[in-house]
């Protein structure tokens, strides 16, 4: 009779605790392919994550939304565009907005996401009512998104806004309501 490998004796909770320390999504994907137990460990590891950053990762709508959906404890989400850039669209923001964790998010960065519009931002922001920090610098959002931010994020205290199109009236309204720091 074959003896059980030492690694197989590792409880799933301990495996998940170890896997939560892996920051590379590629490595996590490979780990989930080892066996059923490791796949479950990766799911539990994602569920325990408090932060997810896709900055520097070439991610699409479906894979990003799937990871966010499994991150039940998520508080901080960074889907900023970088050299390779996330390829997130309004459809991706919509799918992310449906995740259960979105209402508990305290920080979102959409910096440099030129492929998103007011439609996607409004869908995400109206679901993120615990938001305290928001970075929408380098996007092309307009008054519509800023109004949604003002209406949906009563706890917002830090925001980075630059290089997008909005009216001066709304700009000052948002500034007064939210007491946000603005870099134009």
Steps between C-alpha positions, in 0.01 A plus 500: 500500500624846406591737781339847507739780400588747775350791306166318484481504880501879502156629609322708237485803733876498544551454126273801434696703755821422313346565157369842607864615508542433127455827315541375144171408337689275260644306793159475663350371176773236477451405865128453444581246229701270729200313639149553636628576849735769372224647282283530812799648687542768232128586522527534879818707462321741266207522740738618776668771292450854622673657199521417131719688258491435128740786426762365263291195412343446161150419619171492317143555617411138571814392685507817711133472594541131583788569740315789666190281538702247703664766721225525763711699749627751245545859621741647243482455123760637260427451131728780382646496154874460482753414233318184386175616643177353608261479209193564713194647332161617622384139475775398743408777745139384481601139576720618788211710636297180543756343736385477862819664628448827309277652767787456749774651281672795665746575218479479121758614248399533136802714413570523129212275394424670170275216382231577756221754480248654734271200450744253658622736770145585610411129519802426719489808721129474582567153641806609702334698778782445754755669277751728674774530237454531126748560220346584164797697369582456134151386407251673274204504735266798507237668717288184499764301691578786735133534588482128575811529717345788695167321542627148576815544707422686824821374666731611220781714640782463249470509126740560215343663199686617192481527123137437435207703387250659735337835551647754738170520692498130575869507585443754777185323619692173539789678666268663756290190572780248532790719613720312255854584405524584135795498261409650166 
